[in-house]
Amino acid sequence: MNSRGFALFALFMVQLLYGLNYTFSKTIINEGFISPSGLVMMRLLGAAILFWLFDVVFPKEKIERKDFITFFIAAIFGVVINMMFFLKGLELTTPIHASSIMTITPIIILILSVFFLKEKVTLIKVIGIVIAFSGAIYLTLNGDSPRKADNVLLGNTYILLNATSYSIYIIIIKKLTQKYHPFTFIKWLFLFGLLMLMPFGYSDIAEIDWGIYNNYAWGALIFVVLGATFGTYFLNPLALKTLKASTVGAFIYLQPAIAGAFAVFMGVEHIDLIKIFAILLIFIGVYLVILAPVKKKKIE
């Protein structure tokens, strides 16, 4: 598999892991196993330990002093703000709504990339993004939550803030991916994020009642930490090292399809013609975005 092929595979795996994460995270939060902030702390603590343990098998890289400032800023947007708003929003909205709103991310990334990374945007990529974005909006506007305790409007607002923060994070780390191995800067991102939140979130971990955890809760928590945190934060920079930031962002359109299908399978959501039509638009849009660079025989 060539570098571009591996990058596309890594991107798909990231979206698969994120897609499953919506249902697992919402379930253990809504059923009282853990609070949103408590889950953020578990993700930070677990992933930080894993990244620093795995670091021993990779060559050590010397980090320029000025880059530590970039690491710190990236941790604020890509770890702290991103995770807090995501899980708080997911507590109040549905997996399909949350994953659909996250598809706004490529639009934000595209705008930021043009201004800060001087990326050129092809017509076919714009068309693909518009089609997929239309499907995501259609899906979001034609649905509600089966859970009465949800506050979809507030939850969607939090997810929108999360998408904005994540977009800024992608732009910030783009140059770092060209300079350092993913493990080098990701381990620092999680360490900085953990140190920033620990003074405020240690009590959330202390209040977790581990005695009420069943097999599903343990499995979901392990998946969220290992797959949806450690796995995604490692694979995403590998893809970003080869592909353009806007192309990486475009793959997020797969999330509503994956999240929706899994949520329906788990009995959290229901499927109808509206969702099927919207998901088809999303897949068509992603196909157009990734097809153009392949035909041009160049890496984008």
MORAMO-V402172 format. One record per residue. RES is the residue in one small letter. SS is DSSP state (@ for helix, = for strand, . for the rest). PSI is psi in whole degrees, 0 to 359 (NA if undefined). NEAR is the number of other ideal C-beta (glycine too) atoms within 8 Angstrom. Layout:
# MORAMO-V402172
res = {RES,RES}
ss = {SS,SS}
psi = {PSI,PSI}
near = {NEAR,NEAR}
This chain:
# MORAMO-V402172
res = {m,n,s,r,g,f,a,l,f,a,l,f,m,v,q,l,l,y,g,l,n,y,t,f,s,k,t,i,i,n,e,g,f,i,s,p,s,g,l,v,m,m,r,l,l,g,a,a,i,l,f,w,l,f,d,v,v,f,p,k,e,k,i,e,r,k,d,f,i,t,f,f,i,a,a,i,f,g,v,v,i,n,m,m,f,f,l,k,g,l,e,l,t,t,p,i,h,a,s,s,i,m,t,i,t,p,i,i,i,l,i,l,s,v,f,f,l,k,e,k,v,t,l,i,k,v,i,g,i,v,i,a,f,s,g,a,i,y,l,t,l,n,g,d,s,p,r,k,a,d,n,v,l,l,g,n,t,y,i,l,l,n,a,t,s,y,s,i,y,i,i,i,i,k,k,l,t,q,k,y,h,p,f,t,f,i,k,w,l,f,l,f,g,l,l,m,l,m,p,f,g,y,s,d,i,a,e,i,d,w,g,i,y,n,n,y,a,w,g,a,l,i,f,v,v,l,g,a,t,f,g,t,y,f,l,n,p,l,a,l,k,t,l,k,a,s,t,v,g,a,f,i,y,l,q,p,a,i,a,g,a,f,a,v,f,m,g,v,e,h,i,d,l,i,k,i,f,a,i,l,l,i,f,i,g,v,y,l,v,i,l,a,p,v,k,k,k,k,i,e}
ss = {.,.,@,@,@,@,@,@,@,@,@,@,@,@,@,@,@,@,@,@,@,@,@,@,@,@,@,@,@,@,.,.,.,.,.,@,@,@,@,@,@,@,@,@,@,@,@,@,@,@,@,@,@,@,@,@,@,.,.,.,.,.,.,.,@,@,@,@,@,@,@,@,@,@,@,@,@,@,@,@,@,@,@,@,@,@,@,@,@,@,@,@,.,.,@,@,@,@,@,@,@,@,@,@,@,@,@,@,@,@,@,@,@,@,@,@,@,.,.,.,.,.,@,@,@,@,@,@,@,@,@,@,@,@,@,@,@,@,@,@,@,.,.,.,.,.,.,.,.,.,.,@,@,@,@,@,@,@,@,@,@,@,@,@,@,@,@,@,@,@,@,@,@,@,@,@,@,@,@,.,.,@,@,@,@,@,@,@,@,@,@,@,@,@,@,@,@,@,@,@,@,@,@,@,@,@,.,.,.,@,@,@,.,.,@,@,@,@,@,@,@,@,@,@,@,@,@,@,@,@,@,@,@,@,@,@,@,@,@,@,@,@,.,.,@,@,@,@,@,@,@,@,@,@,@,@,@,@,@,@,@,@,@,@,@,.,.,.,.,.,.,.,@,@,@,@,@,@,@,@,@,@,@,@,@,@,@,@,@,@,@,@,@,@,@,.,.,.,.,.}
psi = {128,174,322,322,318,321,318,321,316,319,318,317,322,313,325,313,317,321,317,331,329,312,314,314,314,320,311,337,309,334,8,13,329,151,162,315,328,321,325,315,320,321,314,313,311,312,322,316,315,316,320,330,315,343,337,339,358,150,140,136,137,128,130,141,320,336,338,328,319,320,316,315,319,323,324,311,321,344,300,295,317,307,320,311,326,308,326,321,319,330,330,347,189,160,318,318,312,313,329,316,329,341,354,340,311,328,315,316,319,315,314,324,320,319,320,332,359,36,148,141,123,157,318,326,321,317,316,316,318,317,312,320,322,319,319,318,317,319,320,319,344,58,162,189,134,351,117,330,350,149,87,317,311,318,317,325,316,319,323,317,323,316,320,315,318,323,317,320,316,317,319,317,354,311,330,328,336,341,324,158,144,318,328,311,334,323,325,324,313,327,314,318,318,316,324,322,339,316,334,337,358,328,331,324,320,332,356,130,91,341,338,357,126,184,321,315,317,316,318,316,317,319,316,319,310,312,301,351,291,311,313,320,340,317,324,314,329,319,319,337,332,323,163,153,322,326,318,315,327,331,346,344,346,338,314,323,313,312,319,314,317,322,321,316,323,358,12,330,170,153,147,181,326,314,320,315,315,319,323,318,319,314,320,317,315,320,316,323,320,345,317,310,332,316,333,354,40,156,133,NA}
near = {4,5,7,10,8,11,13,11,9,12,14,10,10,14,13,10,12,14,15,14,12,16,13,12,14,13,12,14,14,9,7,4,10,9,8,11,12,13,15,13,14,13,13,14,10,12,13,13,8,10,14,9,7,9,10,5,4,9,4,4,7,4,11,5,5,6,12,9,7,10,14,9,9,15,15,11,14,14,14,11,11,13,12,11,13,12,14,12,17,16,10,11,14,15,15,14,15,17,16,13,13,13,15,11,13,15,9,13,15,12,8,13,13,10,6,7,10,5,9,4,8,7,5,10,14,9,9,17,14,9,12,18,14,10,18,16,9,12,17,11,6,7,11,4,9,7,7,3,4,10,7,12,6,9,17,14,9,14,17,10,11,14,13,9,13,13,13,12,12,15,13,12,13,11,6,14,11,6,6,10,7,11,11,12,15,12,12,12,14,15,10,12,15,11,7,9,12,9,5,6,12,9,6,11,11,6,8,9,6,5,4,8,9,6,5,7,12,9,8,12,14,8,12,16,13,11,12,15,12,12,12,12,12,12,12,12,14,12,14,13,10,10,14,8,15,13,13,14,14,16,13,11,17,14,14,17,12,14,17,16,10,13,14,11,6,8,4,11,10,5,8,6,5,10,12,9,10,15,13,9,13,17,11,12,18,14,9,13,14,12,10,13,11,7,6,7,4,5,7,8}
